[in-house]
Amino acid sequence: MKNSAKKHIMTLRDVIGIVSRFARNDYETSLVVADLLNRGFVRVNAGGQSRRIIVR
């Protein structure tokens, strides 16, 4: 069975911008982005010229 859930493709800059709107400071922003990467909610796609992330 094929996974029919759509994946949102954004740049890492977009994710950092969204998180920084709600974070109190840069330290908190970096912790949240690192946590998203470690938990697998955000995945870096290193293929091609530009680096993109996939948010599920």
N, C-alpha and C positions, 0 to 999 in steps of 0.2 A: 504494500500500500504506500503510495507516494504522499509525502508530507505536503499538504496544500497551504500551509501557513505562509503568508508573504513575509519576507524579510526586508527590513528597512535599511537602505544603504545610505550612510552619512559619512562625512569626513570626521576625523578625530577633532578637528576644530569646532565642528557643530556640537558634538557631545560635550566638549569642555565648556563651550558657551552656554549651553542649556544648564549644565550643572552649576556653573558660576553664578547664574541668576538667582539660585536658591541658596547657595552656600554663603556663609558669613565672611570667609576670607580665602586666600589662595591655598593655605594649608588644608583646609577642609575640602576644597575643590579637588586637590590632588589625591587626597585619601579616597574620596568617593569614586573618582575615575579609576584609580588603581583597584579598588574593590570590585567595580563592574568588570574590569578586565580579568581579575583573578577568579571571580565566580562564573565567568563564561557568558554573562549577559551581553557583553560586547566582545566581538571577535575581530581581530585585525586581519584583513585580507592583503597580503604582501605581494600578490601577483600584479603584473603590469607596472606601468610607470609610477602612478600615484598610489599612495597607501589609502585604503578605504577601510572602514569598519562596518561590520554587520551587527545590527541591534536586533535581538529577538525578544 
